[in-house]
């Protein structure tokens, strides 16, 4: 018997799939039939597929086909596995020669020199032996599911009091349990299994979900199987479950719950669900999440901590649930038309190039619009306007793509919006930003691509390409081109330039649809994953952790400063820190950001020193050089980075250091104005553009900075010193910021003796921790009427005082003060009077300055309000010294911080003949 040469003995040593063995057998078969040692790839491909189909039809173990080509091998055609076949060919390159020109395969010259029938027989037996060994290794092994579930329930409550990062219990839930479930014989390898104990902080309800990719890849929507642990760890449920987030977001809570109940009843009627509970008595948490779980559960098993069933029973229950789930998935997908493999014939560099046509049709809806009308208005429907040489052909070409996306129909050269197109049109915000596909439009397009059962050729290609980039995860353009061409089947038909351009176009499309993110020359797949239902640290706990972090770094700040800074940023993302030089204003911003996971190294904290010669916004935003190329400013670079989809849930801090060295109104005016245009767009807060696309010349600049706005994850904090070298602030600036002053320094504070590791672990927080929840008073008034009216009554009284010197406030400040008071009440950070004291100090007093008797009278009347008792205003107009000497004069004040500041301002007015909040 011939012994296999050393070059063959290890070829199957490393295998994740059966494909290397199957390819070897297919080549040997074709060589035998053709009586040739060099055989066509297309014949090998057909035999490769037949071998897999044969195992499947005979009920033998077989790897499932990639999701992008089909659910079963019997549904797959030869051309669909072009890309797949490249994997084992490359893996066997040590023994195989692939001639891409002739499209043939053969063994290496070294092997051909010793080729014989005996060697062929040995190689065939070796491949078959390794194939069977591979499938035997896929069979079930001893499991420890019961032990793992018990471990979670016994240790989780204690673990929540320990640091979250790298905790072994997190590894158990996220990795060990999913891996063990994956190894069970009745678990298909294409199922997605995910475990979670939270995102950055411990979840109230940890879970392990099993999802069939054909109907869902996220726990936000669709149906899946899940282990859910009760919040007190008294029990764990194995449930046939539905995603709650998307239905309640799209339909509202009431209609969403109704839909979920009806869906649960429908599923209960379709599959047997034997031995499972079908009621709504699943009890996971006492908080608001409980009802979500109840209405969305189809059926469940409950396992109490003290009476966990045996390993065998747990596996039998899981098998039963999975069989029911499989029947349901097969029923759900039975009606779906199989998506045919399509081409990508469109020479459209960006998907947003169709925005003009859609907006024009929307403006003229319900009228139909002839293609000639569209092409005769190029400045409206085409981004390049009158510069387009052949507008009629261009409109038709873009129109065909939009028709494939189901947004419009074209009949007899007449364009009209579909119902989906009309929905898309409703999502346009205003005509100045139509050339940007906004979040609502992206959501609609993604829904069409991912959910629409009657697919078009283009949607089919998009789906397959999304699957491709998901497999690649992180890649370069060069790494994408070859498999993309294999997917399209156009590798032999298109030249190198066409292949490259079409690949670039597709990646641009996927970027605009938020499937791909580009960073330099690298592309990354974006997982639009659910933020799991978690219970992060409460706001007071998080702020205590921030204070501990700052203290550990050796810095001390006045009591409640951190709470005040947090409330101010939550109210509006622009805060001014004022104080004498050396009090640590800049350091406070840096430490506060670092405590929340935002550092210079991860680009979430940026320090921008302001220069005295700044005179216009170009110093911050950027400018065009003599060659007409845009040179972005530092602020623009940060905004662009924060706007990237991968970063939208991370807070970004910008510290404008010594921001009043130059006149703030000169260089900051554009940003101040844009901040006032904040509005809700879906779940995001957006502003009008800071940099308009039309103002940029190059396509690269338009793509990077066009229509750049201030995203809701950017927080601006300015530090100011008030002395003879700086400029005062106008009311335009003061109206838009909370001004926090800490001039009162206790030099007797010393660093503590805490060990380096004594402070609580700091983990990055999501942007929701800081982001505003309200933009207008109407957003909160209905549910907080008593607080709003009580706060407004105080402001009305104060406004009556301020009117005498024309310093009264408007609706902007009223709304901001009400937001501040509401957040404080919700998070219980300060006493109500202390919170209003801060707002009186930060929003009202900075507006008061002057030298007249009227100013002094206003200050005395404000002092009366701050003290909370009567004072002799008329008598004090001549001499108010009793209010500032001694300091005990303001003891017991209702608003002590404001009273102390007013006393200081009165003293300056008496001694210097002029006063201002800003004099130090």
C-alpha positions in Angstrom: 0.0 0.0 0.0 1.3 3.4 -1.0 1.9 5.8 2.0 0.6 9.3 1.5 3.5 11.8 1.0 4.1 14.3 3.7 2.7 17.2 1.6 -0.8 15.5 1.9 -0.8 14.1 5.4 -1.6 17.4 7.2 -3.9 19.1 4.7 -7.0 18.5 6.8 -5.5 19.2 10.2 -7.1 22.6 10.6 -10.7 22.7 9.6 -13.8 24.7 10.6 -16.0 23.3 7.9 -16.1 20.2 5.7 -15.3 22.1 2.5 -11.7 21.1 2.2 -12.5 17.4 2.2 -15.5 17.7 0.0 -13.5 19.8 -2.6 -10.8 17.1 -2.6 -13.3 14.4 -3.3 -15.0 16.5 -6.0 -11.7 17.0 -7.8 -10.8 13.4 -7.6 -14.2 12.5 -9.1 -13.9 14.8 -12.0 -10.3 13.8 -12.7 -11.5 10.2 -12.9 -14.4 11.0 -15.1 -12.5 13.3 -17.5 -9.3 11.1 -17.4 -7.4 14.3 -17.0 -5.2 15.7 -14.3 -6.3 19.4 -14.9 -10.0 19.8 -14.7 -12.5 22.8 -15.2 -13.5 24.7 -12.1 -17.1 24.8 -13.2 -17.4 21.0 -13.2 -15.7 20.8 -9.8 -18.1 23.3 -8.5 -21.1 21.3 -9.7 -19.7 18.1 -8.2 -18.9 19.9 -4.9 -22.5 21.0 -4.6 -23.9 17.5 -5.5 -21.8 15.9 -2.8 -23.2 18.3 -0.2 -26.8 17.8 -1.6 -26.4 14.1 -1.5 -25.5 14.0 2.2 -28.4 16.4 3.0 -30.9 14.2 1.1 -29.8 11.1 2.8 -30.1 12.6 6.2 -26.4 12.5 6.9 -24.6 15.3 8.8 -23.7 18.2 6.6 -22.6 21.8 7.1 -25.5 24.2 6.5 -25.1 26.5 3.5 -24.3 30.2 4.1 -27.4 32.2 4.8 -26.7 34.4 1.8 -27.2 31.5 -0.7 -30.0 29.5 0.8 -31.4 27.6 3.8 -30.7 24.1 2.4 -28.2 22.8 -0.2 -31.1 21.5 -2.3 -32.1 25.2 -2.9 -28.6 26.3 -3.9 -27.4 26.6 -7.5 -23.9 26.2 -8.7 -23.2 29.8 -9.5 -24.2 30.8 -6.0 -21.1 29.1 -4.5 -18.5 30.8 -6.6 -17.3 32.8 -3.6 -17.7 29.9 -1.1 -15.5 27.6 -3.3 -12.6 30.1 -3.1 -12.2 29.4 0.6 -11.2 25.7 0.4 -9.2 26.4 -2.9 -7.1 28.9 -1.0 -6.9 26.7 2.1 -5.5 23.9 -0.1 -3.0 26.1 -2.1 -0.1 24.0 -0.8 -1.3 21.1 -3.0 -3.6 22.7 -5.6 -2.9 25.0 -8.5 -5.7 27.3 -9.6 -5.3 28.7 -13.0 -7.6 31.7 -13.0 -7.0 32.4 -16.7 -8.1 28.9 -17.9 -10.4 28.5 -14.8 -8.9 25.0 -14.0 -7.7 23.1 -11.0 -4.9 20.6 -10.7 -2.6 19.2 -8.1 1.0 20.5 -7.9 3.8 19.3 -10.1 5.4 17.6 -7.1 2.3 15.5 -6.6 1.7 14.8 -10.3 5.3 13.4 -10.5 4.3 10.6 -8.1 0.7 10.3 -9.1 -0.8 6.8 -9.2 -4.1 5.0 -8.8 -3.0 3.8 -5.4 -2.2 7.4 -4.3 -5.6 8.5 -5.6 -7.3 5.7 -3.5 -5.3 6.6 -0.4 -6.2 10.3 -0.8 -9.8 9.5 -1.3 -9.9 7.3 1.8 -8.1 10.0 3.8 -10.6 12.7 2.7 -13.6 10.4 3.6 -12.0 9.4 6.9 -11.4 13.1 7.9 -14.9 14.0 6.7 -16.6 11.4 9.0 -14.2 12.4 11.8 -15.2 16.0 11.3 -18.9 15.3 11.6 -18.4 13.0 14.6 -16.7 15.8 16.4 -19.8 17.9 15.8 -21.9 15.4 17.9 -22.9 16.4 21.4 -20.6 16.3 24.3 -21.2 16.4 28.0 -23.0 19.6 28.9 -23.1 21.6 32.1 -26.2 23.8 31.5 -27.7 23.1 34.9 -24.4 24.0 36.6 -24.1 27.3 34.6 -27.7 28.4 35.3 -27.3 27.7 39.0 -24.0 29.6 39.0 -25.6 32.7 37.6 -28.5 32.6 40.1 -26.3 32.1 43.1 -23.6 34.7 42.2 -25.3 37.4 40.2 -26.7 39.6 43.1 -23.2 39.7 44.7 -21.5 40.3 41.4 -23.6 43.4 40.8 -21.7 45.0 43.8 -18.4 44.3 42.1 -16.6 46.0 39.2 -18.3 45.1 35.9 -15.3 45.0 33.5 -13.8 41.5 32.9 -16.0 39.9 35.6 -16.0 36.0 35.3 -19.7 35.9 35.6 -20.0 38.1 32.5 -17.7 35.7 30.6 -19.9 32.8 31.7 -23.1 34.5 30.3 -21.6 36.1 27.2 -19.3 33.3 26.1 -19.4 30.0 28.0 -23.1 29.4 28.0 -23.7 30.4 24.3 -20.7 28.2 23.2 -22.1 25.2 25.1 -25.6 25.7 23.6 -24.0 25.9 20.2 -22.5 22.4 20.6 -25.8 20.7 21.2 -26.8 18.4 18.4 -30.3 20.0 17.9 -28.8 23.5 17.6 -28.2 24.6 14.0 -24.8 26.2 13.6 -26.4 29.1 11.7 -28.4 30.1 14.8 -27.2 33.3 16.5 -26.6 32.8 20.2 -25.9 35.9 22.4 -25.7 36.4 26.1 -25.7 39.7 28.0 -25.2 40.9 31.6 -25.4 44.6 30.5 -23.5 47.2 28.5 -21.0 48.8 30.7 -23.0 48.2 33.9 -24.8 45.2 35.3 -28.2 44.5 33.8 -31.3 44.0 35.9 -32.3 41.0 33.9 -29.3 39.0 32.3 -30.2 36.8 29.4 -29.0 34.3 26.8 -30.9 34.5 23.5 -31.1 32.0 20.5 -32.1 33.6 17.2 -32.8 32.2 13.8 -31.1 34.6 11.4 -33.9 34.1 8.9 -36.3 36.0 11.0 -34.2 38.1 13.4 -30.6 38.9 14.4 -31.5 41.2 17.3 -33.6 40.9 20.5 -35.2 44.2 19.5 -37.7 42.6 17.1 -38.8 39.3 15.8 -39.1 36.0 17.6 -36.4 34.1 19.5 -35.7 31.7 22.3 -34.2 33.2 25.5 -33.2 32.3 29.0 -34.3 35.2 31.3 -33.1 35.5 34.9 -35.5 37.1 37.4 -34.0 40.3 38.9 -33.7 38.7 42.4 -32.3 35.5 40.9 -35.1 33.4 42.4 -35.8 31.8 39.0 -34.8 31.5 35.4 -37.3 31.3 32.5 -36.8 29.5 29.2 -39.1 31.5 27.0 -40.4 31.7 23.4 -40.1 35.4 23.2 -40.7 38.5 21.0 -38.6 41.6 20.6 -40.3 44.6 22.2 -38.3 47.6 21.3 -39.1 48.0 17.6 -42.9 47.3 17.8 -43.4 49.7 20.7 -41.2 52.3 19.0 -43.0 52.1 15.6 -46.5 51.7 17.0 -46.4 53.3 20.3 -46.6 51.5 23.6 -50.4 50.8 23.6 -50.6 49.6 20.0 -47.2 47.9 20.3 -48.5 45.9 23.3 -51.7 45.0 21.4 -49.6 43.8 18.4 -47.4 41.7 20.6 -50.3 40.0 22.4 -52.0 39.2 19.0 -48.7 37.9 17.7 -48.3 35.7 20.7 -51.8 34.3 20.3 -51.1 33.6 16.6 -47.9 31.7 17.3 -49.7 29.7 20.0 -52.2 28.6 17.4 -49.5 27.6 14.9 -47.2 25.4 17.0 -48.0 22.9 19.8 -45.9 24.3 22.6 -46.6 21.2 24.6 -45.8 21.3 28.4 -45.1 25.0 28.3 -47.0 27.7 30.2 -48.9 30.1 27.8 -50.0 32.7 30.3 -48.6 36.1 31.2 -47.4 35.2 34.7 -43.7 35.6 33.9 -42.3 37.6 36.8 -38.8 39.1 36.1 -38.7 42.5 37.7 -40.7 44.9 39.8 -39.7 47.8 37.5 -41.3 49.0 34.3 -39.6 46.2 32.3 -42.0 43.6 33.8 -45.0 44.3 31.6 -42.7 44.4 28.5 -41.7 40.8 29.2 -45.3 39.7 30.0 -47.0 40.9 26.8 -44.1 39.7 24.6 -43.8 36.1 25.9 -45.4 33.4 23.8 -44.7 30.5 26.1 -42.2 29.5 28.8 -40.8 27.1 31.4 -40.0 28.4 34.8 -37.2 26.9 36.8 -37.0 28.0 40.5 -33.5 28.4 41.9 -34.0 25.9 44.7 -35.6 23.2 42.5 -33.6 23.2 39.2 -34.5 20.1 37.1 -31.8 17.6 36.1 -29.5 18.3 33.2 -31.5 15.8 31.1 -34.7 17.6 31.7 -33.3 21.0 31.0 -31.9 19.7 27.6 -35.2 18.0 26.8 -37.1 21.2 27.5 -34.7 23.2 25.3 -35.0 20.7 22.5 -38.8 21.0 22.8 -38.7 24.8 22.6 -36.3 24.7 19.7 -38.5 22.2 17.8 -41.4 24.5 18.2 -39.3 27.5 17.2 -38.1 25.7 14.1 -41.6 24.9 13.0 -42.6 28.5 13.5 -39.6 29.8 11.5 -40.3 27.4 8.7 -43.9 28.5 8.6 -42.9 32.2 8.6 -40.4 31.8 5.8 -42.6 29.4 3.7 -44.4 32.2 1.9 -41.3 34.2 1.1 -40.2 34.4 -2.5 -36.7 33.3 -2.9 -34.5 36.3 -3.8 -33.0 35.8 -7.1 -29.3 36.6 -7.6 -29.2 40.0 -9.1 -26.7 42.4 -10.7 -25.6 45.9 -9.7 -25.8 47.8 -13.0 -26.1 51.3 -11.5 -23.4 53.9 -12.0 -24.6 55.9 -9.1 -21.8 56.8 -6.7 -24.0 57.7 -3.8 -27.6 56.8 -2.8 -28.3 60.3 -1.8 -28.1 61.3 -5.5 -31.7 60.2 -5.8 -32.9 62.6 -3.1 -33.7 65.4 -5.6 -36.0 63.3 -7.7 -37.8 62.0 -4.6 -38.2 65.5 -3.1 -39.5 66.9 -6.4 -42.1 64.1 -6.7 -43.1 64.6 -3.1 -43.6 68.3 -3.6 -45.8 67.6 -6.6 -47.7 64.6 -5.1 -50.2 63.3 -5.9 -49.5 64.4 -9.5 -47.5 62.1 -11.7 -44.4 63.7 -13.3 -43.1 62.9 -16.8 -39.4 62.1 -17.0 -39.0 65.1 -19.4 -40.3 67.5 -16.7 -37.8 66.1 -14.2 -34.9 66.3 -16.7 -35.8 69.9 -17.6 -35.4 70.9 -13.9 -31.8 69.6 -13.3 -31.0 72.3 -10.7 -33.8 70.8 -8.5 -33.5 67.1 -9.1 -29.8 66.5 -9.7 -27.1 67.5 -7.3 -24.8 68.8 -10.1 -27.6 70.8 -11.5 -27.0 72.4 -14.9 -23.6 70.9 -15.2 -25.0 67.5 -16.1 -24.5 66.9 -19.8 -27.3 64.4 -20.3 -29.9 65.0 -17.7 -32.6 62.9 -19.3 -30.5 59.7 -19.3 -29.3 60.5 -15.7 -32.8 60.9 -14.4 -33.9 57.7 -16.0 -30.9 55.8 -14.6 -31.4 57.1 -11.1 -35.2 56.5 -11.4 -34.6 52.8 -12.2 -32.6 52.4 -9.0 -35.3 54.1 -7.0 -37.9 51.9 -8.6 -35.9 48.8 -7.6 -35.9 50.2 -4.0 -39.8 50.4 -4.2 -39.9 54.2 -3.7 -41.4 55.1 -7.1 -43.0 53.6 -10.2 -42.2 54.3 -13.8 -44.9 53.7 -16.4 -44.7 55.2 -19.9 -41.9 57.5 -18.8 -44.0 58.9 -16.0 -42.7 58.9 -12.5 -44.9 58.6 -9.4 -44.3 57.9 -5.7 -45.3 54.6 -4.2 -46.8 54.5 -0.7 -43.3 53.8 0.6 -42.0 56.7 -1.4 -44.7 59.0 0.1 -43.6 57.8 3.6 -40.0 58.6 2.6 -41.1 62.1 1.4 -42.8 62.8 4.7 -39.3 62.3 6.3 -37.7 65.3 4.5 -37.0 67.9 7.2 -36.5 71.0 5.0 -35.3 71.8 1.5 -31.9 73.0 2.6 -30.8 69.5 3.7 -32.4 67.2 1.1 -29.1 65.9 -0.2 -28.5 64.1 3.1 -30.4 60.8 3.8 -31.7 61.5 7.3 -32.1 59.0 10.1 -35.8 58.5 9.5 -35.2 57.8 5.8 -32.4 55.4 6.6 -34.7 53.5 8.9 -37.3 53.2 6.1 -34.8 52.1 3.5 -33.3 49.5 5.9 -36.8 48.2 6.7 -37.5 47.8 2.9 -34.2 45.9 2.4 -34.4 43.7 5.5 -38.1 43.0 5.8 -39.9 43.3 2.5 -40.8 39.8 1.4 -41.2 40.6 -2.3 -37.7 41.4 -3.2 -36.3 43.1 -6.3 -33.0 42.2 -8.0 -31.3 45.3 -6.4 -32.6 44.5 -2.9 -31.4 40.9 -3.4 -27.9 42.2 -4.2 -28.0 44.6 -1.2 -29.0 41.8 1.1 -26.3 39.5 -0.1 -23.7 42.3 0.1 -24.7 43.1 3.6 -24.1 39.5 4.5 -20.7 39.7 2.8 -19.6 42.7 4.8 -20.9 41.1 8.0 -18.7 38.1 7.3 -15.7 40.4 6.5 -16.3 42.6 9.5 -13.2 44.9 9.0 -11.7 45.1 5.5 -10.1 47.3 2.9 -11.5 48.1 -0.6 -9.1 45.6 -2.1 -10.2 42.9 0.2 -13.9 43.6 -0.7 -13.6 43.7 -4.5 -12.9 40.0 -5.2 -15.8 38.5 -3.1 -18.1 41.2 -4.2 -17.4 40.4 -7.9 -17.9 36.7 -7.0 -21.2 37.5 -5.5 -22.3 39.4 -8.6 -20.8 36.8 -10.9 -19.1 39.6 -12.9 -15.5 38.9 -12.2 -14.9 37.8 -15.8 -17.2 40.4 -17.5 -16.0 43.7 -15.9 -12.6 45.2 -16.3 -10.5 46.2 -13.3 -11.6 49.8 -13.3 -15.3 48.9 -13.5 -14.9 46.4 -10.7 -13.3 48.9 -8.5 -15.8 51.6 -9.2 -18.8 49.4 -8.6 -17.3 48.2 -5.4 -16.8 51.8 -4.2 -20.3 52.7 -5.2 -21.7 49.8 -3.2 -19.7 50.6 -0.1 -20.9 54.2 -0.4 -24.5 53.0 -0.5 -23.9 50.7 2.5 -22.3 53.6 4.4 -25.2 55.9 3.8 -27.5 53.1 4.9 -25.4 52.7 8.1 -24.3 49.2 7.4 -20.6 50.2 6.9 -18.4 52.7 8.6 -15.2 54.0 7.0 -12.2 55.1 8.9 -9.2 56.0 6.8 -8.7 53.2 4.3 -10.5 50.7 6.4 -14.2 49.7 6.3 -16.1 48.1 9.2 -19.5 46.4 9.4 -21.8 48.2 11.8 -23.8 45.9 14.0 -27.1 47.8 14.5 -27.6 45.8 17.7 -30.0 46.4 20.4 -28.9 48.1 23.5 -29.9 45.4 26.0 -32.3 46.2 28.7 -30.0 47.1 31.5 -30.1 48.9 34.8 -27.1 51.1 34.9 -25.9 52.9 38.0 -28.5 55.4 39.1 -27.6 59.0 38.4 -26.7 59.8 42.0 -24.5 56.6 42.1 -22.8 57.6 38.9 -22.1 61.1 40.2 -20.7 59.7 43.4 -18.4 57.6 41.3 -17.3 60.7 39.4 -16.6 62.5 42.6 -14.6 59.6 43.9 -12.6 59.4 40.7 -11.8 63.1 40.9 -10.8 62.8 44.5 -8.6 59.9 43.8 -6.8 62.1 41.2 -6.0 64.5 44.1 -8.5 67.3 43.3 -11.1 68.9 45.5 -14.1 70.9 44.4 -16.9 72.6 46.3 -19.8 70.5 47.5 -22.5 69.8 44.9 -20.4 71.2 42.0 -20.5 67.9 40.2 -24.3 67.6 40.6 -24.7 71.1 39.3 -22.4 70.6 36.3 -24.3 67.4 35.4 -27.7 69.1 35.7 -26.5 72.0 33.6 -25.2 69.8 30.8 -28.3 67.7 30.9 -30.4 70.9 30.5 -28.3 72.3 27.6 -25.0 71.0 26.1 -23.3 74.4 26.6 -21.9 75.4 30.0 -19.5 78.2 31.1 -17.2 77.7 34.0 -16.1 81.0 35.6 -13.6 81.7 38.3 -10.3 83.2 39.3 -7.2 81.7 37.7 -5.9 78.5 39.2 -9.2 77.1 40.6 -9.0 74.1 38.3 -11.7 74.9 35.8 -10.0 73.2 32.9 -9.0 70.3 35.0 -12.6 69.8 36.2 -13.8 69.5 32.6 -11.0 67.0 31.8 -11.6 64.9 34.9 -15.3 64.9 34.6 -15.0 63.6 31.0 -12.4 61.0 31.9 -14.7 59.7 34.7 -17.3 59.0 32.0 -14.8 57.2 29.7 -14.1 60.2 27.4 -10.3 60.8 27.1 -8.0 62.5 24.7 -6.7 59.1 23.6 -10.1 57.9 22.4 -10.8 61.4 20.9 -13.9 61.9 23.1 -12.2 64.8 25.0 -10.7 67.7 23.1 -9.1 70.8 24.5 -9.3 73.9 22.2 -7.3 76.9 23.6 -8.9 80.1 22.4 -6.5 82.7 20.9 -7.0 86.5 21.4 -6.9 87.1 17.6 -9.9 84.9 16.8 -12.4 87.2 15.0 -14.7 84.9 13.0 -16.0 81.3 13.0 -13.3 80.1 10.6 -10.9 79.7 13.6 -13.2 77.0 15.0 -14.9 75.6 11.9 -12.3 75.9 9.2 -11.7 77.8 6.0 -10.9 77.4 2.3 -7.3 78.0 1.3 -6.1 79.7 -1.8 -6.5 76.5 -3.8 -10.2 76.4 -2.7 -9.6 73.3 -0.6 -11.4 73.1 2.7 -9.2 73.1 5.8 -11.3 71.9 8.7 -11.0 73.5 12.1 -10.6 71.4 15.3 -14.3 71.8 16.2 -15.3 70.5 12.8 -13.1 67.5 13.1 -14.6 66.6 16.5 -18.2 67.1 15.2 -17.4 64.8 12.2 -16.0 62.1 14.4 -18.9 62.3 16.9 -21.4 62.1 14.0 -20.1 58.8 12.8 -22.7 56.1 13.4 -20.3 54.0 15.4 -19.8 56.9 17.8 -23.3 58.2 18.2 -23.9 56.7 21.6 -20.6 58.0 23.0 -20.4 61.5 24.7 -17.9 63.9 23.2 -16.6 66.8 25.3 -15.0 70.0 23.9 -13.4 72.3 26.3 -12.9 75.9 25.0 -10.2 77.1 27.3 -10.2 80.8 28.2 -13.0 81.3 25.7 -13.3 85.0 26.4 -9.7 85.9 25.4 -11.4 86.8 22.1 -14.9 88.2 21.7 -17.2 85.1 22.0 -19.9 86.6 19.7 -17.4 87.0 16.9 -16.0 83.5 16.6 -18.8 81.5 18.3 -21.9 83.2 16.8 -22.6 80.5 14.1 -22.5 77.8 16.7 -24.7 79.7 19.1 -27.3 80.2 16.4 -27.2 76.6 15.2 -27.7 75.3 18.8 -31.0 77.1 18.8 -32.3 75.0 15.9 -32.3 71.7 17.8 -35.2 69.5 16.9 -36.1 65.9 17.2 -35.5 63.6 14.2 -36.7 60.2 15.2 -34.8 59.3 18.3 -32.0 61.8 17.7 -31.7 65.5 18.3 -30.3 67.3 15.3 -29.6 70.9 14.3 -29.4 72.9 11.1 -26.1 72.4 9.2 -23.1 74.3 10.4 -21.3 73.7 7.1 -23.5 73.5 4.0 -22.7 70.9 1.4 -23.0 73.5 -1.4 -20.2 75.6 0.1 -17.7 72.7 -0.4 -16.0 72.1 -3.7 -14.5 68.6 -3.6 -16.6 65.5 -3.4 -14.4 64.2 -0.6 -15.0 67.3 1.5 -18.8 67.1 0.7 -18.8 63.5 1.9 -16.8 64.2 5.1 -18.2 67.6 6.1 -21.2 68.4 3.9 -24.3 69.5 5.9 -22.4 68.8 9.2 -24.5 69.6 12.2 -24.1 69.6 15.9 -25.0 66.0 17.0 -26.7 65.4 20.4 -23.6 63.6 21.8 -21.4 66.7 21.8 -21.0 68.9 25.0 -19.4 72.3 24.9 -17.8 73.6 28.1 -16.0 77.0 28.1 -13.7 78.2 30.9 -13.4 81.9 31.5 -11.3 84.2 33.7 -12.7 87.7 34.3 -9.9 90.2 34.4 -8.6 93.1 32.3 -7.3 90.8 29.6 -10.7 89.3 28.8 -14.0 90.3 27.1 -17.4 90.3 28.8 -20.3 88.2 27.6 -23.4 89.4 25.8 -26.9 88.3 26.7 -26.9 86.2 23.6 -24.3 84.0 25.1 -25.6 84.1 28.7 -29.1 83.1 27.5 -27.8 79.9 26.0 -25.5 78.7 28.8 -25.5 77.9 32.5 -22.7 79.9 34.0 -21.1 78.1 36.9 -18.8 80.2 39.1 -16.5 78.9 41.8 -14.5 81.8 43.1 -14.9 80.8 46.8 -11.8 78.7 47.4 -11.0 76.7 50.6 -7.2 76.5 50.6 -7.4 74.3 53.7 -8.6 71.3 51.7 -5.9 68.5 51.4 -5.8 65.4 49.3 -7.2 62.3 51.0 -5.2 59.2 51.9 -7.3 56.9 49.7 -5.5 54.1 48.0 -5.3 54.2 44.2 -7.9 51.4 43.8 -10.3 52.6 46.5 -12.5 54.6 44.2 -15.4 52.8 42.4 -14.5 51.5 38.9 -15.4 54.0 36.2 -16.9 52.6 33.0 -17.9 54.5 29.9 -21.5 55.8 30.0 -23.8 55.9 27.0 -24.8 59.3 25.7 -28.3 58.9 27.2 -26.7 59.7 30.6 -26.1 63.3 29.5 -28.4 63.9 26.6 -31.3 66.3 27.0 -34.7 64.7 27.0 -36.7 67.9 26.4 -36.2 70.7 23.9 -39.4 72.7 24.5 -41.6 73.2 27.6 -44.5 71.5 25.9 -42.5 68.3 25.9 -42.7 68.1 29.7 -45.5 70.3 30.8 -48.4 67.8 30.7 -46.7 65.3 33.1 -45.0 68.0 35.3 -47.6 70.7 35.4 -47.2 71.5 39.2 -43.4 71.8 39.0 -43.5 73.9 35.8 -46.1 76.3 37.2 -44.4 76.6 40.6 -41.0 77.4 39.0 -42.6 79.8 36.5 -44.3 81.7 39.3 -40.9 82.4 41.0 -39.5 83.5 37.6 -42.4 85.8 37.0 -41.8 87.5 40.3 -38.1 87.9 39.6 -38.8 89.1 36.0 -40.9 91.9 37.5 -37.9 93.0 39.4 -35.5 92.8 36.4 -37.8 94.8 34.1 -36.8 98.0 35.8 -33.3 97.7 34.2 -34.3 95.9 31.1 -32.6 92.7 32.2 -35.7 90.5 32.3 -35.6 87.0 30.8 -37.6 85.3 28.0 -39.0 81.9 27.2 -35.6 80.4 26.5 -34.4 80.9 30.1 -37.8 79.9 31.6 -37.7 76.6 29.7 -34.1 75.9 30.7 -34.7 76.6 34.4 -37.8 74.3 34.3 -35.7 71.5 32.6 -33.0 71.9 35.3 -35.6 71.7 38.1 -37.2 68.7 36.6 -34.0 66.7 36.2 -33.1 67.6 39.8 -36.4 66.4 41.1 -36.2 63.2 39.0 -32.7 62.3 40.2 -33.0 63.8 43.8 -29.6 65.5 43.6 -30.3 68.8 45.4 -33.0 70.1 47.6 -35.5 72.1 45.5 -34.5 75.4 47.0 -30.8 74.6 46.5 -31.5 73.8 42.8 -33.4 77.0 42.3 -30.6 78.9 44.1 -28.2 77.6 41.5 -30.4 78.7 38.6 -30.9 82.2 40.1 -27.1 82.4 40.5 -26.3 81.0 37.0 -29.1 82.3 34.7 -30.4 85.5 36.3 -27.6 87.3 38.2 -25.1 87.3 35.2 -27.5 89.6 33.4 -27.3 92.3 36.1 -24.6 95.0 35.8 -24.4 98.8 36.0 -23.8 101.8 38.2 -27.3 103.4 38.6 -29.5 103.5 41.6 -32.0 101.4 39.6 -29.4 98.6 39.5 -28.9 98.8 43.2 -32.6 98.7 43.8 -32.9 95.6 41.7 -30.1 93.9 43.6 -31.7 94.7 46.9 -35.1 93.4 45.7 -33.3 90.2 44.5 -31.6 90.0 47.9 -35.0 90.1 49.5 -36.0 87.1 47.4 -32.7 85.3 48.1 -32.9 85.9 51.9 -36.5 84.8 52.0 -37.4 87.7 54.4 -38.2 91.3 54.3 -35.5 94.0 54.2 -35.7 97.8 54.2 -35.0 98.4 50.5 -35.4 102.1 50.6 -33.2 102.6 53.6 -30.5 100.3 52.1 -30.3 102.3 48.9 -28.1 104.8 50.7 -25.9 102.2 52.5 -26.2 98.4 52.0 -23.2 97.6 54.1 -25.2 95.7 56.7 -25.9 93.0 54.0 -22.2 92.3 53.3 -20.5 93.1 56.6 -20.4 90.9 58.5 -20.9 87.8 56.4 -23.3 86.5 59.0 -25.9 89.0 57.6 -26.9 86.4 55.0 -27.0 83.4 57.4 -30.2 81.4 57.0 -30.9 82.7 53.5 -33.4 80.7 51.5 -31.0 80.9 48.5 -27.6 81.3 50.2 -25.4 81.0 47.0 -27.3 83.8 45.3 -27.4 85.9 48.5 -23.7 85.7 48.9 -23.2 86.8 45.2 -25.7 89.6 45.5 -23.9 90.8 48.7 -20.6 90.8 46.8 -22.2 92.8 43.9 -23.7 95.3 46.3 -20.3 95.9 47.9 -18.6 96.5 44.6 -21.4 99.0 43.7 -21.0 100.8 47.0 -17.2 100.9 46.9 -16.5 101.3 43.2 -19.6 102.8 41.8 -20.1 99.9 39.3 -21.0 96.3 39.7 -21.2 93.2 37.6 -21.5 89.5 38.2 -18.2 89.0 36.5 -16.0 91.3 38.7 -13.7 89.1 40.8 
